[in-house]
Amino acid sequence: MNYFVIDANVAVKWLPLFSGEPMVTEAYSFLERLASGEIAILVPDLFWLECASVLWKAVRRGTCDPAEAEAALETLQQQDIETVQTKDEVKAALAIAIRHGRSIYDSSYVALAVKAKAQLVTADEKLANVLAAHLPVKWLGAL
């Protein structure tokens, strides 16, 4: 089984609310591969807070109403995504954040990918550009 870590900016592209976003097709390919059992997806527990934050911002911008945001979050929670406690990787995440000048949040995804011998797939091109030469990070647009 191939394992991948994805960050919230990949997963929210699965939601109809964000169908106009760039790289939706690439994000959907991960969802299809997950559904077929070809891959497994791991995320740190902060993934869920980040997804909820994106939805909260959409409500604040008026892009969706609260009920749509809640339904979208429920849709994400129904996916077969294994969630790992951030506490387990916080030391490694801190070291990555300090060494590479990235946020602790981004670094927690990277730390999980390293531990799981997986690849982090992100829609954050800047993050991928900074880390790809040193760590298992891949930009969604390059897949």
C-alpha positions in Angstrom: 0.0 0.0 0.0 1.3 3.5 -0.9 0.8 6.0 1.8 0.5 9.8 1.3 0.1 12.7 3.6 -2.1 15.5 2.2 -2.6 18.9 3.7 -5.9 20.7 4.0 -5.4 22.7 0.9 -5.5 19.5 -1.2 -8.6 18.0 0.6 -10.8 21.1 0.4 -10.5 20.9 -3.4 -12.6 17.8 -3.2 -15.6 19.9 -2.1 -18.0 21.4 -4.6 -17.7 24.8 -2.8 -14.1 25.0 -4.1 -14.7 23.5 -7.6 -13.3 26.7 -9.2 -10.0 26.3 -7.5 -6.8 25.5 -9.5 -5.7 21.8 -9.4 -9.1 20.4 -8.5 -8.6 17.6 -11.1 -5.3 16.6 -9.5 -6.8 16.7 -6.0 -9.7 14.4 -7.2 -7.2 11.9 -8.5 -6.1 11.3 -4.8 -9.7 10.9 -3.7 -10.3 8.4 -6.5 -7.2 6.5 -5.6 -8.2 6.5 -2.0 -11.7 5.2 -2.8 -10.3 2.4 -4.9 -8.0 1.3 -2.1 -4.9 2.0 -4.2 -3.5 4.4 -1.6 -3.9 5.3 2.0 -4.0 8.9 3.3 -2.6 10.0 6.6 -3.1 13.4 8.2 -2.1 15.0 11.5 -5.0 15.9 13.7 -4.7 19.6 13.0 -5.8 18.8 9.4 -9.4 18.9 10.6 -9.0 22.3 12.2 -7.4 23.6 9.1 -10.2 22.3 6.9 -12.8 23.8 9.3 -10.9 27.1 9.2 -11.0 27.2 5.4 -14.8 26.6 5.6 -15.2 29.3 8.3 -13.4 31.8 6.0 -15.7 30.8 3.2 -18.7 31.6 5.4 -17.2 34.9 6.4 -16.6 35.9 2.8 -20.1 34.9 1.9 -19.1 32.2 -0.5 -21.3 29.7 1.4 -23.7 29.7 4.3 -23.0 28.0 7.7 -25.1 24.9 6.8 -23.1 24.4 3.6 -19.9 24.7 5.5 -21.1 22.1 8.1 -22.2 19.7 5.3 -18.8 20.2 3.6 -16.9 19.3 6.7 -19.1 16.3 7.2 -18.3 15.2 3.7 -14.6 15.4 4.4 -15.0 13.5 7.7 -16.7 10.6 5.8 -13.5 10.0 3.8 -11.2 7.1 4.9 -8.4 9.3 6.2 -6.3 8.0 9.0 -5.6 10.8 11.6 -2.5 10.8 13.7 -2.1 12.9 16.9 0.2 15.9 16.3 1.6 15.3 19.8 3.4 12.3 18.4 5.4 14.3 15.9 5.7 17.7 17.6 9.4 17.5 18.3 10.2 16.5 14.7 7.9 19.2 13.4 9.6 21.8 15.5 13.0 20.8 14.2 11.8 21.0 10.6 10.2 24.4 11.2 13.4 25.8 12.7 15.7 24.3 10.2 13.7 25.3 7.1 11.9 28.4 8.3 8.4 27.0 7.8 5.4 27.2 10.1 5.0 24.5 12.7 1.7 23.6 11.1 3.2 22.9 7.7 6.1 21.2 9.4 3.7 18.8 11.2 2.5 17.4 7.9 6.1 17.0 6.8 7.2 15.3 10.0 4.3 12.8 9.6 5.3 12.1 6.1 8.9 11.4 7.2 7.8 9.1 10.0 5.4 7.2 7.8 7.9 7.0 4.9 5.3 8.7 2.8 5.2 11.7 0.6 3.4 15.0 1.6 1.3 16.3 -1.3 0.5 19.9 -1.0 -1.2 22.6 -3.1 1.2 25.1 -1.6 3.7 25.6 -4.3 6.0 27.8 -2.2 6.1 25.1 0.6 7.0 22.4 -2.0 9.6 24.6 -3.6 11.4 25.2 -0.3 11.3 21.7 1.0 11.2 19.3 -1.9 15.0 19.1 -2.3 15.4 18.1 1.4 12.2 16.3 2.4 9.5 14.1 0.9 7.3 17.0 -0.3 5.6 17.2 -3.6 3.5 20.0 -5.2 0.1 18.8 -6.3 0.5 20.7 -9.6 3.7 18.6 -10.5 2.0 15.2 -10.2 
